[in-house]
């Protein structure tokens, strides 16, 4: 799966815009836009909105490529219900041990969303 920066770069290149041209249109520095494309920085909501408009896509489309963990939301959940904290800790431990991959976690979540709690045959 592509990252937010990779998605922005692809859309920019599909429009045959140089990094400097897009940065000028967005009224940001080329260095800042480069950092976004390389995943070193993330745009604010207003800048993300400008990027979506200039690249003729939606903010929602771009957000689907944002791979940053929602740390503040996870912290809030863990502080309001200790079960979330325990669950997150166990997931991290299993990932660290190589017992489960991110792809397997996504498959589990998607099955649950579809109401398929059993393992697929």
HELIX and SHEET records of a PDB file:
HELIX    1   1 UNK A    4  UNK A   14  1                                  11    
HELIX    2   2 UNK A   19  UNK A   26  1                                   8    
HELIX    3   3 UNK A   30  UNK A   37  1                                   8    
HELIX    4   4 UNK A   45  UNK A   54  1                                  10    
HELIX    5   5 UNK A   59  UNK A   63  1                                   5    
HELIX    6   6 UNK A   71  UNK A   80  1                                  10    
HELIX    7   7 UNK A   82  UNK A   96  1                                  15    
HELIX    8   8 UNK A  102  UNK A  113  1                                  12    
END                                                                             
